[in-house]
Amino acid sequence: MEVKKKILVIIITYNGENWLDYCLNDLKSPSNDHIIDILCLDNLSTDHTIEKLRNDFPSVSVIKNDSNLGFGKACNIGMQKAIDENYDYVLLLNQDANIKSDDVNQLVNLHTANMEYGVLSPIHLSGDESKLDSNFGEYLRLNNTPLLIEDLLLKKNISAIYETNFVNAAVWLLPIACIKAVGFFNPVFPHYGEDDELAERIKKSGFKIGIVPNVFAKHKRENRSVKTLESHLQSKVNREHVNFIIEYYRYPASKVKKLLYVARLLLIKIISSLILFDFSSTATYIKAGWRFAFNSIKKL
């Protein structure tokens, strides 16, 4: 008889009261295959997330953080708990995402036969399952997951797993062995980019990242509030700031040379935007570079 694996589903919540039924209901059903436990780490929600978790989902473990740690740092707490309590896998799941317990089992069963993978991801559908998630199509491009597109277009037999350069961490299955070998999310990332950097380390450590074409999850982005112009511009600054941090870690050199490399990238971006009279982007790069210089360097 095959030994049951222990999986800890890690969900980071922040004002997620209205998402909890969507996220958790399909995971509550008992699994006849592996053992699935759920841990929610709450980043100081100001709504009724904690109360709803405790009242409607008593089997879910809850950790209430003292501050908003962001995604990566909060996940690190959950991953350490998984190691301490001898879990075999963690499944990282966004609060606005959904996956059925049977599909979690499928991912685990596939991984036990393909141990070279450090991350497995299902296909991400939209919330109503009518199409691909709005961002997920980017990860299926020829330059990221070439063999999947090739097999589909040429009507070849579809493989169980396709190696990919990157897929976001909205639904990631990670074996504990990979986490122990590679480490946790880098806490220097404020928000976004932590999965990019961890994926780079996973690949450098000899593990693969895979997309499973016959297992599906849903990512319900459609109901998110529309951003104001101010918040949109701030998001652009945040993304460029994260990009500078990612480039810093990607560049294989000493700390001083890494910093000089990022400074050169920043200068090129500023000059290019000025040449194109794209002054909005110029301001974005300057703000992101300033934040990198004065907020991030001391943490690197």
Summary of the structure (lengths in Angstrom):
residues: 300
radius of gyration: 20.1
end to end distance: 47.7
largest distance: 67.2
contacts: 944
relative contact order: 0.12
helix: 47%
strand: 19%
